[in-house]
């Protein structure tokens, strides 16, 4: 097997990475490396088979073997089930083995040039996504430390999934300022703050629960601290 795969730094702030243990991370990278970069066809016992980009047919044993000597079949089975629950992949049995499909494969493997090309679509598409582009622009202009940018993008996606109203320009700047203050300008701490809100389904961000000033936060800030 030859070629290469892309591995973007923003993976570092994704739950599939931050909430995985070391062996699951190894399996995750192994799956990306095993996936077909282009559609592939072959014949087995007189029957033709075809897989698309981001798919491959394998077995738990083969994945464990490729992942390394300290990875067991049980580790692989647990990881695949976890990744399936996180919508990273789909997993189904076939006559020739186990078909693994990486969800949104192109978003993982598109080149930076392709990503930029997607951002530079015709005016009709740009108009549709104008608000999203404006949010990203404001975020990029606000933070000197660019490690904060993917954190804010992930937060905006979280708000979208909750079907909340978009920030106004002033509101987004206020959010960025608050994140900077609560995290003491530390992106690692900021990541923990945002993940805390994800975990407890908060509508806003707050000091870490093990902080010294959290005990009085219960219903303040428009009740955003309470799970909703």
Residue frames as a rotation matrix with the C-alpha (Angstrom) as fourth column:
UNK 1
0.577 0.817 0.000 0.00
0.817 -0.577 0.000 0.00
0.000 0.000 -1.000 0.00
UNK 2
-0.600 -0.792 0.112 1.35
0.797 -0.604 -0.001 3.41
0.069 0.088 0.994 -0.94
UNK 3
0.014 0.585 0.811 0.27
0.395 -0.748 0.533 7.04
0.919 0.312 -0.241 -0.85
UNK 4
-0.936 -0.312 -0.160 -0.64
0.286 -0.416 -0.863 9.26
0.203 -0.854 0.478 2.06
UNK 5
0.163 0.984 -0.067 -3.59
0.874 -0.112 0.472 10.67
0.457 -0.136 -0.879 4.01
UNK 6
-0.270 -0.167 0.948 -4.26
-0.113 -0.973 -0.203 14.14
0.956 -0.162 0.243 5.40
UNK 7
0.013 0.248 -0.969 -4.35
0.946 0.312 0.092 14.69
0.325 -0.917 -0.230 9.14
UNK 8
0.061 0.095 0.994 -5.62
0.144 -0.986 0.086 18.13
0.988 0.138 -0.074 10.15
UNK 9
-0.857 -0.514 -0.021 -4.66
0.122 -0.164 -0.979 19.72
0.500 -0.842 0.203 13.47
UNK 10
-0.356 0.797 0.488 -8.30
-0.846 -0.497 0.195 20.54
0.398 -0.343 0.851 14.21
UNK 11
0.186 0.359 -0.915 -8.70
0.007 0.930 0.367 16.82
0.983 -0.074 0.171 15.02
UNK 12
-0.723 -0.607 -0.330 -7.01
0.337 0.107 -0.935 17.64
0.603 -0.788 0.128 18.33
UNK 13
-0.871 0.429 0.240 -10.13
-0.471 -0.587 -0.658 19.44
-0.141 -0.686 0.714 19.57
UNK 14
-0.139 0.844 -0.518 -12.70
-0.666 0.307 0.680 16.95
0.733 0.439 0.519 18.26
UNK 15
0.345 0.359 0.867 -14.45
-0.916 0.330 0.227 14.74
-0.205 -0.873 0.443 20.87
UNK 16
0.968 0.032 -0.250 -13.46
-0.116 0.937 -0.329 11.65
0.224 0.348 0.910 18.89
UNK 17
0.111 -0.990 -0.091 -9.85
0.185 0.110 -0.977 12.53
0.977 0.091 0.195 19.75
UNK 18
-0.380 -0.310 0.871 -10.07
-0.652 -0.578 -0.490 14.31
0.656 -0.755 0.018 23.11
UNK 19
0.289 0.604 0.743 -12.34
-0.946 0.301 0.124 11.64
-0.149 -0.738 0.658 24.62
UNK 20
0.838 -0.050 -0.544 -10.43
-0.180 0.915 -0.360 8.65
0.516 0.400 0.758 23.23
UNK 21
0.704 -0.663 0.255 -7.71
-0.164 0.198 0.966 6.74
-0.691 -0.722 0.031 25.03
UNK 22
-0.139 -0.894 -0.427 -4.29
-0.720 -0.205 0.663 6.08
-0.680 0.399 -0.614 23.51
UNK 23
-0.707 -0.120 0.697 -5.25
0.230 0.893 0.387 2.74
-0.669 0.433 -0.604 21.93
UNK 24
0.340 0.905 0.256 -8.43
0.661 -0.037 -0.749 4.18
-0.668 0.424 -0.611 20.41
UNK 25
0.551 -0.231 -0.802 -6.41
-0.477 -0.876 -0.076 7.02
-0.685 0.424 -0.592 18.89
UNK 26
-0.591 -0.802 0.086 -4.04
-0.447 0.415 0.793 4.47
-0.671 0.430 -0.604 17.36
UNK 27
-0.411 0.534 0.739 -7.00
0.660 0.733 -0.163 2.57
-0.629 0.421 -0.654 15.91
UNK 28
0.600 0.657 -0.457 -8.51
0.216 -0.683 -0.698 5.81
-0.771 0.320 -0.551 14.60
UNK 29
0.106 -0.658 -0.745 -5.36
-0.777 -0.522 0.350 6.68
-0.620 0.542 -0.567 12.65
UNK 30
-0.757 -0.388 0.525 -5.06
-0.075 0.851 0.521 3.09
-0.649 0.355 -0.673 11.43
UNK 31
0.074 0.881 0.468 -8.59
0.665 0.306 -0.682 3.20
-0.744 0.361 -0.563 10.00
UNK 32
0.679 0.120 -0.725 -7.82
-0.301 -0.854 -0.423 6.43
-0.670 0.506 -0.544 8.15
UNK 33
-0.304 -0.900 -0.313 -4.68
-0.768 0.036 0.640 4.84
-0.565 0.435 -0.702 6.71
UNK 34
-0.692 0.051 0.721 -6.55
0.217 0.966 0.140 1.70
-0.689 0.253 -0.679 5.61
UNK 35
0.336 0.934 -0.121 -9.37
0.159 -0.183 -0.970 3.49
-0.928 0.307 -0.210 3.79
UNK 36
-0.068 -0.283 0.957 -9.30
0.977 0.178 0.122 3.60
-0.204 0.942 0.264 -0.01
UNK 37
-0.553 -0.214 -0.805 -8.36
0.165 -0.976 0.146 7.01
-0.816 -0.052 0.575 -1.30
UNK 38
-0.573 0.387 -0.723 -10.15
-0.817 -0.342 0.465 6.34
-0.067 0.856 0.512 -4.59
UNK 39
0.560 0.811 0.166 -12.92
-0.766 0.584 -0.268 3.93
-0.314 0.023 0.949 -5.69
UNK 40
-0.598 -0.801 0.004 -11.62
-0.772 0.578 0.264 0.39
-0.213 0.155 -0.965 -6.05
UNK 41
0.591 0.772 -0.233 -12.91
-0.807 0.567 -0.167 -2.77
0.003 0.286 0.958 -7.75
UNK 42
-0.654 -0.755 0.053 -11.87
-0.748 0.656 0.102 -6.43
-0.112 0.027 -0.993 -7.53
UNK 43
0.263 0.709 -0.655 -13.19
-0.726 0.592 0.349 -9.88
0.635 0.384 0.670 -8.26
UNK 44
-0.672 -0.420 0.610 -13.52
-0.726 0.536 -0.431 -12.71
-0.146 -0.732 -0.665 -5.73
UNK 45
-0.677 0.361 0.641 -14.88
0.210 0.930 -0.301 -16.17
-0.705 -0.069 -0.706 -6.56
UNK 46
-0.651 0.339 0.679 -16.31
0.746 0.123 0.654 -14.81
0.138 0.933 -0.333 -9.79
UNK 47
0.519 0.844 -0.136 -18.16
0.853 -0.500 0.152 -11.96
0.060 -0.195 -0.979 -8.12
UNK 48
-0.287 -0.595 0.751 -17.21
0.520 -0.755 -0.400 -8.31
0.805 0.275 0.526 -8.64
UNK 49
0.368 0.323 -0.872 -16.96
0.915 -0.295 0.277 -6.03
-0.167 -0.899 -0.404 -5.63
UNK 50
-0.100 -0.352 0.931 -16.60
0.499 -0.827 -0.259 -2.27
0.861 0.438 0.258 -5.45
UNK 51
0.195 0.129 -0.972 -15.85
0.930 -0.338 0.142 0.21
-0.310 -0.932 -0.186 -2.68
UNK 52
0.746 0.129 0.653 -15.90
0.385 -0.884 -0.265 3.99
0.543 0.449 -0.709 -2.80
UNK 53
-0.290 -0.832 0.474 -13.42
0.013 -0.498 -0.867 6.51
0.957 -0.245 0.155 -1.45
UNK 54
-0.364 0.075 0.929 -13.23
-0.869 -0.385 -0.309 6.27
0.335 -0.920 0.205 2.33
UNK 55
0.719 0.634 0.287 -14.38
-0.690 0.700 0.183 2.65
-0.085 -0.329 0.940 2.37
UNK 56
-0.418 -0.779 -0.468 -12.55
-0.793 0.564 -0.232 -0.65
0.444 0.274 -0.853 2.81
UNK 57
0.762 0.602 -0.238 -13.35
-0.444 0.754 0.484 -4.28
0.471 -0.263 0.842 3.56
UNK 58
-0.392 -0.916 0.081 -11.36
-0.596 0.186 -0.781 -5.87
0.700 -0.355 -0.620 6.34
UNK 59
0.362 0.465 -0.808 -11.69
0.408 0.700 0.586 -7.80
0.838 -0.542 0.064 9.60
UNK 60
0.942 -0.019 0.336 -11.24
-0.303 -0.483 0.822 -7.00
0.146 -0.876 -0.460 13.27
UNK 61
0.673 -0.724 0.149 -8.19
0.514 0.603 0.610 -9.25
-0.532 -0.334 0.778 13.27
UNK 62
0.173 -0.613 0.771 -6.60
0.923 -0.172 -0.345 -7.39
0.344 0.771 0.536 10.36
UNK 63
0.609 0.097 0.788 -7.22
-0.036 -0.988 0.149 -3.98
0.793 -0.120 -0.598 11.93
UNK 64
0.954 -0.248 0.170 -5.67
-0.165 0.042 0.985 -5.16
-0.252 -0.968 -0.001 15.22
UNK 65
0.466 -0.815 0.344 -2.65
0.815 0.546 0.192 -6.54
-0.345 0.191 0.919 13.36
UNK 66
0.133 -0.393 0.910 -2.05
0.713 -0.600 -0.363 -3.30
0.689 0.697 0.200 11.47
UNK 67
0.780 0.259 0.570 -2.60
-0.124 -0.828 0.547 -1.14
0.614 -0.497 -0.613 14.57
UNK 68
-0.122 -0.918 0.377 0.21
-0.764 -0.155 -0.626 -2.78
0.634 -0.365 -0.682 16.53
UNK 69
-0.500 -0.209 -0.841 1.14
0.114 0.946 -0.302 -5.62
0.859 -0.246 -0.449 18.86
UNK 70
-0.979 0.103 -0.177 -0.48
0.169 -0.082 -0.982 -4.01
-0.116 -0.991 0.063 21.92
UNK 71
-0.452 0.869 -0.203 -3.88
-0.885 -0.466 -0.025 -3.65
-0.116 0.169 0.979 20.22
UNK 72
-0.821 0.218 0.528 -6.32
0.090 0.962 -0.257 -6.52
-0.564 -0.163 -0.810 20.77
UNK 73
-0.722 0.647 0.247 -9.39
0.439 0.152 0.885 -7.53
0.535 0.748 -0.394 18.79
UNK 74
0.091 0.760 -0.643 -11.45
0.996 -0.081 0.045 -6.45
-0.018 -0.645 -0.764 21.77
UNK 75
-0.406 -0.324 -0.855 -9.82
0.361 -0.916 0.176 -3.00
-0.840 -0.237 0.489 21.64
UNK 76
-1.000 -0.007 0.007 -10.75
0.008 -0.319 0.948 -2.73
-0.004 0.948 0.319 17.96
UNK 77
-0.394 0.918 -0.045 -14.33
0.754 0.351 0.555 -3.87
0.526 0.185 -0.830 18.49
UNK 78
0.106 0.399 -0.911 -14.84
0.885 -0.455 -0.097 -1.34
-0.453 -0.796 -0.402 21.32
UNK 79
-0.630 -0.441 -0.639 -13.25
0.147 -0.876 0.459 1.49
-0.762 0.195 0.617 19.33
UNK 80
-0.934 0.290 0.208 -15.30
0.212 -0.020 0.977 0.82
0.288 0.957 -0.043 16.20
UNK 81
-0.057 0.961 -0.271 -18.55
0.943 0.141 0.303 0.80
0.329 -0.238 -0.914 18.19
UNK 82
0.011 -0.020 -1.000 -17.55
0.647 -0.762 0.022 4.08
-0.762 -0.648 0.004 19.84
UNK 83
-0.861 -0.400 -0.315 -16.60
0.015 -0.638 0.770 5.67
-0.509 0.658 0.555 16.52
UNK 84
-0.659 0.701 0.272 -19.91
0.583 0.247 0.774 4.51
0.476 0.669 -0.572 15.04
UNK 85
0.186 0.753 -0.632 -21.82
0.977 -0.213 0.034 6.19
-0.109 -0.623 -0.775 17.87
UNK 86
-0.097 -0.321 -0.942 -19.90
0.270 -0.920 0.286 9.40
-0.958 -0.226 0.175 17.16
UNK 87
0.850 0.524 0.055 -20.88
0.150 -0.141 -0.979 9.20
-0.505 0.840 -0.198 13.47
UNK 88
0.020 -0.914 -0.406 -17.25
-0.684 -0.309 0.661 8.85
-0.729 0.265 -0.631 12.41
UNK 89
-0.849 -0.326 -0.417 -17.87
-0.527 0.582 0.619 5.61
0.041 0.745 -0.666 10.54
UNK 90
0.451 0.889 0.082 -20.45
-0.887 0.456 -0.070 3.00
-0.099 -0.041 0.994 9.57
UNK 91
-0.681 -0.690 0.246 -19.80
-0.700 0.712 0.056 -0.70
-0.214 -0.134 -0.968 9.96
UNK 92
0.476 0.879 0.042 -21.55
-0.814 0.458 -0.357 -3.60
-0.333 0.136 0.933 8.24
UNK 93
-0.219 -0.510 0.832 -20.85
-0.178 0.859 0.480 -7.25
-0.959 -0.043 -0.279 7.53
UNK 94
0.312 0.258 -0.914 -20.45
-0.943 -0.033 -0.331 -8.49
-0.116 0.966 0.233 3.95
UNK 95
0.994 0.086 -0.070 -19.74
-0.100 0.972 -0.214 -11.85
0.049 0.220 0.974 2.30
UNK 96
0.440 -0.897 -0.036 -16.06
0.397 0.230 -0.889 -10.98
0.806 0.376 0.457 2.08
UNK 97
-0.559 -0.673 -0.485 -15.55
0.738 -0.137 -0.661 -9.26
0.378 -0.727 0.573 5.43
UNK 98
0.150 0.545 -0.825 -16.43
0.834 -0.517 -0.191 -6.13
-0.531 -0.659 -0.533 7.34
UNK 99
0.000 -0.071 0.997 -17.21
0.787 -0.616 -0.044 -3.00
0.617 0.785 0.055 5.30
UNK 100
-0.071 -0.128 -0.989 -15.95
0.788 -0.616 0.023 0.13
-0.612 -0.778 0.145 7.07
UNK 101
0.167 0.165 0.972 -17.06
0.793 -0.609 -0.033 3.49
0.586 0.776 -0.232 5.66
UNK 102
-0.655 -0.427 -0.623 -15.51
0.703 -0.646 -0.296 6.71
-0.277 -0.632 0.724 6.97
UNK 103
0.461 0.886 0.046 -18.31
0.866 -0.438 -0.240 9.26
-0.193 0.150 -0.970 7.18
UNK 104
0.973 -0.050 -0.225 -17.49
-0.092 -0.979 -0.180 12.59
-0.212 0.196 -0.958 5.50
UNK 105
0.427 -0.855 0.294 -14.27
0.778 0.514 0.363 11.11
-0.461 0.074 0.884 4.13
UNK 106
0.231 -0.339 0.912 -13.76
0.783 -0.491 -0.381 14.02
0.577 0.803 0.152 1.72
UNK 107
0.839 0.083 0.538 -13.87
-0.182 -0.889 0.421 16.56
0.513 -0.451 -0.730 4.55
UNK 108
0.782 -0.607 0.145 -11.04
0.037 0.277 0.960 14.65
-0.623 -0.745 0.238 6.24
UNK 109
0.083 -0.808 0.583 -8.97
0.689 0.469 0.553 14.20
-0.720 0.356 0.596 3.10
UNK 110
0.827 0.192 0.528 -9.61
0.532 -0.570 -0.626 17.26
0.180 0.799 -0.574 0.94
UNK 111
-0.251 -0.967 0.051 -6.48
0.932 -0.256 -0.258 19.31
0.263 -0.017 0.965 0.30
UNK 112
-0.327 0.080 -0.942 -6.18
0.518 -0.818 -0.249 22.87
-0.790 -0.570 0.226 1.55
UNK 113
-0.965 -0.031 -0.259 -6.58
-0.196 -0.570 0.798 24.02
-0.173 0.821 0.544 -2.05
UNK 114
-0.592 0.797 -0.118 -9.86
0.445 0.446 0.777 22.08
0.672 0.407 -0.619 -2.32
UNK 115
-0.151 0.515 -0.844 -11.04
0.961 -0.124 -0.248 23.54
-0.232 -0.848 -0.476 0.98
UNK 116
-0.626 -0.139 -0.767 -10.35
0.091 -0.990 0.105 27.03
-0.774 -0.004 0.633 -0.24
UNK 117
-0.959 0.278 -0.044 -12.11
-0.059 -0.048 0.997 26.23
0.275 0.959 0.062 -3.50
UNK 118
-0.319 0.881 -0.348 -15.21
0.855 0.426 0.295 25.19
0.409 -0.204 -0.890 -1.56
UNK 119
-0.180 0.207 -0.962 -15.10
0.698 -0.662 -0.273 28.52
-0.693 -0.721 -0.025 0.25
UNK 120
-0.658 -0.165 -0.735 -14.94
-0.291 -0.844 0.451 30.36
-0.694 0.511 0.507 -3.09
UNK 121
-0.448 0.600 0.663 -18.18
0.790 0.613 -0.020 29.07
-0.418 0.514 -0.749 -4.62
UNK 122
-0.505 0.335 0.795 -20.47
0.547 -0.588 0.596 31.11
0.667 0.736 0.114 -6.87
UNK 123
-0.807 0.145 0.573 -22.28
-0.381 -0.868 -0.317 34.12
0.452 -0.474 0.756 -5.42
UNK 124
0.204 0.972 -0.119 -25.45
-0.516 0.210 0.830 32.11
0.832 -0.108 0.544 -4.82
UNK 125
0.388 -0.135 -0.912 -23.69
0.589 0.797 0.133 29.73
0.708 -0.589 0.389 -2.46
UNK 126
-0.692 -0.721 -0.036 -21.70
0.515 -0.457 -0.725 32.50
0.507 -0.520 0.687 -0.84
UNK 127
-0.418 0.624 0.660 -24.89
-0.570 -0.746 0.344 34.37
0.707 -0.232 0.668 -0.08
UNK 128
0.555 0.661 -0.506 -26.32
-0.082 0.648 0.757 31.29
0.828 -0.378 0.414 1.64
UNK 129
0.420 -0.489 -0.765 -23.24
0.843 0.523 0.128 30.93
0.337 -0.698 0.632 3.86
UNK 130
0.086 -0.418 0.904 -22.54
0.128 -0.895 -0.426 34.62
0.988 0.153 -0.023 4.34
UNK 131
0.722 0.262 0.640 -23.40
-0.549 -0.347 0.761 34.60
0.422 -0.901 -0.106 8.03
UNK 132
0.906 -0.422 -0.024 -21.11
0.375 0.778 0.504 31.63
-0.194 -0.466 0.863 8.73
UNK 133
0.205 -0.868 0.452 -18.25
0.807 -0.111 -0.580 33.27
0.554 0.484 0.678 6.84
UNK 134
0.264 -0.045 0.964 -18.76
-0.237 -0.971 0.020 36.50
0.935 -0.234 -0.267 8.76
UNK 135
0.959 0.098 0.267 -18.59
-0.283 0.217 0.934 34.64
0.034 -0.971 0.235 12.09
UNK 136
0.621 -0.782 0.054 -15.32
0.779 0.623 0.076 33.01
-0.093 -0.005 0.996 11.10
UNK 137
0.112 -0.569 0.815 -13.91
0.509 -0.671 -0.539 36.34
0.853 0.476 0.214 9.91
UNK 138
0.583 0.168 0.795 -14.78
-0.489 -0.708 0.509 38.05
0.648 -0.686 -0.331 13.22
UNK 139
0.975 -0.205 0.090 -13.24
0.060 0.626 0.777 35.16
-0.215 -0.752 0.623 15.15
UNK 140
0.404 -0.870 0.284 -10.03
0.888 0.298 -0.349 35.22
0.219 0.393 0.893 13.13
UNK 141
0.088 -0.343 0.935 -9.70
0.160 -0.922 -0.353 38.99
0.983 0.180 -0.026 13.63
UNK 142
0.791 0.337 0.510 -10.38
-0.399 -0.349 0.848 38.80
0.464 -0.875 -0.142 17.38
UNK 143
0.905 -0.388 0.173 -7.82
0.091 0.575 0.813 36.22
-0.415 -0.720 0.555 18.49
UNK 144
0.336 -0.891 -0.305 -4.08
-0.942 -0.324 -0.092 36.71
-0.017 0.318 -0.948 18.23
UNK 145
-0.655 -0.486 0.579 -3.59
-0.516 0.847 0.126 33.10
-0.551 -0.216 -0.806 19.28
UNK 146
-0.322 0.537 -0.780 -5.06
-0.895 0.097 0.436 31.17
0.309 0.838 0.449 16.35
UNK 147
-0.934 -0.010 -0.358 -5.49
0.082 0.967 -0.240 28.02
0.349 -0.254 -0.902 18.46
UNK 148
-0.681 0.728 -0.080 -8.72
-0.094 -0.195 -0.976 29.59
-0.727 -0.657 0.201 19.73
UNK 149
-0.516 0.491 -0.702 -10.30
-0.848 -0.405 0.340 29.73
-0.117 0.771 0.625 16.27
UNK 150
-0.600 0.330 -0.729 -11.22
-0.180 0.833 0.524 26.02
0.780 0.445 -0.440 15.86
UNK 151
-0.856 0.306 -0.416 -12.63
0.504 0.316 -0.804 26.08
-0.114 -0.898 -0.425 19.40
UNK 152
-0.557 0.663 -0.501 -15.01
-0.381 -0.739 -0.555 28.90
-0.738 -0.119 0.664 18.52
UNK 153
-0.524 0.347 -0.778 -15.96
-0.785 0.159 0.599 27.22
0.331 0.924 0.189 15.24
UNK 154
-0.764 0.221 -0.606 -16.83
0.292 0.956 -0.018 24.06
0.575 -0.191 -0.796 17.17
UNK 155
-0.761 0.502 -0.411 -18.90
0.316 -0.266 -0.911 26.14
-0.566 -0.823 0.044 19.61
UNK 156
-0.508 0.567 -0.648 -20.79
-0.767 -0.640 0.042 27.75
-0.392 0.518 0.760 16.72
UNK 157
-0.609 0.263 -0.748 -21.54
-0.373 0.738 0.563 24.28
0.700 0.622 -0.351 15.33
UNK 158
-0.846 0.262 -0.464 -22.80
0.526 0.551 -0.647 23.27
0.086 -0.792 -0.605 18.77
UNK 159
-0.626 0.628 -0.463 -25.18
-0.193 -0.699 -0.689 26.25
-0.756 -0.342 0.558 18.86
UNK 160
-0.505 0.417 -0.756 -26.39
-0.852 -0.099 0.515 25.37
0.140 0.903 0.406 15.37
UNK 161
-0.735 0.204 -0.646 -27.15
0.114 0.977 0.178 21.80
0.668 0.058 -0.742 16.44
UNK 162
-0.726 0.468 -0.504 -29.14
0.583 0.029 -0.812 23.20
-0.365 -0.883 -0.293 19.37
UNK 163
-0.134 0.659 0.740 -31.05
0.874 -0.274 0.402 25.32
0.467 0.701 -0.539 16.82
UNK 164
0.159 0.092 -0.983 -30.20
0.722 -0.690 0.052 28.52
-0.673 -0.718 -0.176 18.66
UNK 165
0.979 0.200 0.024 -30.13
0.172 -0.768 -0.616 31.96
-0.105 0.608 -0.787 17.10
UNK 166
0.243 -0.928 0.283 -26.88
0.803 0.029 -0.595 33.08
0.544 0.372 0.752 15.52
UNK 167
-0.072 -0.386 -0.920 -24.75
0.800 -0.573 0.178 35.59
-0.595 -0.723 0.350 17.37
UNK 168
0.990 0.116 0.081 -24.87
0.141 -0.852 -0.504 39.20
0.010 0.510 -0.860 16.33
UNK 169
0.304 -0.936 0.179 -21.43
0.249 -0.104 -0.963 40.60
0.920 0.338 0.201 15.56
UNK 170
-0.034 -0.268 0.963 -21.39
-0.774 -0.603 -0.195 42.26
0.632 -0.752 -0.187 18.99
UNK 171
0.761 0.408 0.504 -22.59
-0.640 0.595 0.486 39.06
-0.101 -0.693 0.714 20.66
UNK 172
0.844 -0.495 -0.205 -19.87
0.363 0.809 -0.462 36.94
0.395 0.316 0.863 19.04
UNK 173
-0.031 -0.879 0.476 -17.17
-0.076 -0.473 -0.878 39.40
0.997 -0.063 -0.053 20.10
UNK 174
0.195 0.185 0.963 -18.58
-0.937 -0.255 0.239 39.31
0.290 -0.949 0.124 23.65
UNK 175
0.987 0.154 0.055 -18.42
-0.162 0.959 0.231 35.50
-0.017 -0.237 0.971 23.60
UNK 176
0.482 -0.874 -0.065 -14.81
0.417 0.295 -0.860 35.54
0.770 0.387 0.507 22.40
UNK 177
-0.119 -0.492 0.863 -13.89
-0.524 -0.707 -0.475 38.06
0.843 -0.509 -0.174 25.10
UNK 178
0.546 0.413 0.728 -15.55
-0.837 0.255 0.484 35.92
0.014 -0.874 0.485 27.78
UNK 179
0.957 -0.226 -0.182 -13.79
0.192 0.963 -0.187 32.77
0.217 0.144 0.965 26.56
UNK 180
0.141 -0.956 0.257 -10.48
0.163 -0.234 -0.959 34.59
0.977 0.177 0.123 26.66
UNK 181
-0.056 -0.102 0.993 -11.13
-0.817 -0.567 -0.104 35.81
0.573 -0.818 -0.051 30.20
UNK 182
0.774 0.454 0.441 -12.39
-0.629 0.630 0.455 32.51
-0.071 -0.630 0.773 31.63
UNK 183
0.896 -0.436 -0.085 -9.47
0.385 0.857 -0.341 30.59
0.222 0.273 0.936 30.12
UNK 184
0.581 -0.710 -0.397 -6.80
-0.014 -0.496 0.868 33.11
-0.814 -0.499 -0.298 31.15
UNK 185
0.488 -0.297 -0.821 -5.88
-0.848 -0.383 -0.366 33.23
-0.206 0.875 -0.438 27.44
UNK 186
-0.612 -0.656 0.441 -4.94
-0.559 0.754 0.345 29.53
-0.559 -0.035 -0.829 27.54
UNK 187
-0.212 0.574 -0.791 -6.42
-0.914 0.169 0.368 27.59
0.345 0.801 0.489 24.58
UNK 188
-0.716 -0.071 -0.694 -6.09
0.055 0.986 -0.158 24.25
0.696 -0.151 -0.702 26.41
UNK 189
-0.859 0.447 -0.249 -8.14
0.250 -0.059 -0.967 25.59
-0.446 -0.893 -0.061 29.31
UNK 190
-0.455 0.705 -0.544 -10.57
-0.810 -0.582 -0.077 27.13
-0.371 0.405 0.836 26.81
UNK 191
-0.495 0.225 -0.839 -11.04
-0.494 0.722 0.485 23.70
0.715 0.654 -0.246 25.24
UNK 192
-0.857 0.161 -0.490 -11.90
0.460 0.668 -0.585 22.25
0.233 -0.727 -0.646 28.66
UNK 193
-0.731 0.601 -0.322 -14.40
-0.199 -0.640 -0.742 25.05
-0.652 -0.479 0.588 29.28
UNK 194
-0.322 0.605 -0.728 -16.16
-0.945 -0.156 0.289 24.44
0.061 0.781 0.622 25.98
UNK 195
-0.580 0.073 -0.811 -16.15
-0.137 0.973 0.186 20.66
0.803 0.219 -0.554 26.43
UNK 196
-0.940 0.285 -0.188 -17.68
0.234 0.137 -0.962 21.17
-0.248 -0.949 -0.196 29.87
UNK 197
-0.412 0.821 -0.394 -20.60
-0.696 -0.563 -0.445 22.97
-0.588 0.091 0.804 28.24
UNK 198
-0.343 0.243 -0.907 -20.91
-0.741 0.523 0.421 20.18
0.577 0.817 0.000 25.66
UNK 199
-0.839 -0.113 -0.532 -20.94
0.133 0.906 -0.402 17.53
0.527 -0.408 -0.745 28.39
UNK 200
-0.736 0.553 -0.390 -23.60
0.460 -0.012 -0.888 19.25
-0.496 -0.833 -0.246 30.50
UNK 201
-0.217 0.675 0.705 -25.60
0.937 -0.058 0.343 20.65
0.272 0.735 -0.620 27.56
UNK 202
-0.158 0.084 -0.984 -25.09
0.564 -0.811 -0.160 24.23
-0.811 -0.580 0.081 28.72
UNK 203
0.714 0.458 0.529 -26.31
0.699 -0.416 -0.582 27.10
-0.047 0.786 -0.617 26.57
UNK 204
0.837 -0.473 0.274 -23.27
-0.402 -0.873 -0.278 29.19
0.370 0.122 -0.921 27.52
UNK 205
0.127 -0.869 -0.478 -19.70
0.382 0.488 -0.785 28.91
0.916 -0.083 0.394 28.82
UNK 206
0.881 0.183 0.435 -18.67
-0.334 -0.409 0.849 29.12
0.333 -0.894 -0.299 32.46
UNK 207
-0.070 -0.921 0.384 -15.70
-0.989 0.013 -0.149 28.61
0.132 -0.390 -0.911 34.74
UNK 208
-0.406 -0.146 -0.902 -14.67
-0.220 0.974 -0.058 25.00
0.887 0.175 -0.427 35.12
UNK 209
0.583 0.808 -0.084 -16.75
-0.141 0.203 0.969 23.21
0.800 -0.553 0.232 37.72
UNK 210
0.457 -0.484 -0.746 -13.69
0.857 0.464 0.224 22.53
0.237 -0.742 0.627 39.85
UNK 211
-0.312 -0.534 0.786 -12.92
0.325 -0.837 -0.440 26.25
0.893 0.118 0.435 39.92
UNK 212
-0.830 -0.117 -0.546 -13.20
0.558 -0.134 -0.819 28.39
0.023 -0.984 0.177 43.03
UNK 213
-0.830 0.478 -0.287 -16.05
-0.371 -0.858 -0.356 30.61
-0.416 -0.190 0.889 41.89
UNK 214
-0.805 0.490 -0.334 -18.48
-0.168 0.351 0.921 28.15
0.569 0.798 -0.201 40.33
UNK 215
-0.781 0.491 -0.386 -20.58
0.624 0.593 -0.508 27.41
-0.021 -0.638 -0.770 43.36
UNK 216
-0.344 0.672 -0.655 -22.68
0.191 -0.633 -0.750 30.54
-0.919 -0.383 0.089 42.88
UNK 217
-0.908 -0.130 -0.398 -23.19
-0.333 -0.350 0.876 30.27
-0.253 0.928 0.274 39.12
UNK 218
-0.631 0.598 0.495 -26.37
0.397 0.796 -0.457 28.16
-0.667 -0.092 -0.740 39.27
UNK 219
0.203 0.848 0.489 -29.00
0.905 0.029 -0.425 30.36
-0.375 0.529 -0.762 37.66
UNK 220
0.130 -0.222 -0.966 -27.08
-0.016 -0.975 0.222 33.41
-0.991 -0.013 -0.131 36.55
UNK 221
-0.751 -0.492 -0.439 -26.30
-0.369 -0.239 0.898 34.72
-0.547 0.837 -0.002 33.09
UNK 222
-0.161 0.814 -0.558 -29.87
-0.984 -0.086 0.159 34.21
0.081 0.574 0.815 31.83
UNK 223
0.488 0.377 0.787 -29.97
-0.609 0.793 -0.003 30.75
-0.626 -0.478 0.616 33.41
UNK 224
0.527 -0.313 -0.790 -27.49
-0.724 0.322 -0.610 29.49
0.445 0.894 -0.057 30.83
UNK 225
-0.509 -0.820 0.262 -25.55
-0.839 0.404 -0.365 27.55
0.193 -0.405 -0.893 33.44
UNK 226
-0.097 0.558 0.824 -28.46
-0.540 0.666 -0.515 25.21
-0.836 -0.495 0.236 34.12
UNK 227
-0.889 -0.182 0.421 -28.74
0.192 0.686 0.702 22.20
-0.416 0.705 -0.574 31.80
UNK 228
-0.204 0.842 -0.499 -31.38
-0.742 -0.465 -0.483 22.79
-0.639 0.272 0.720 29.10
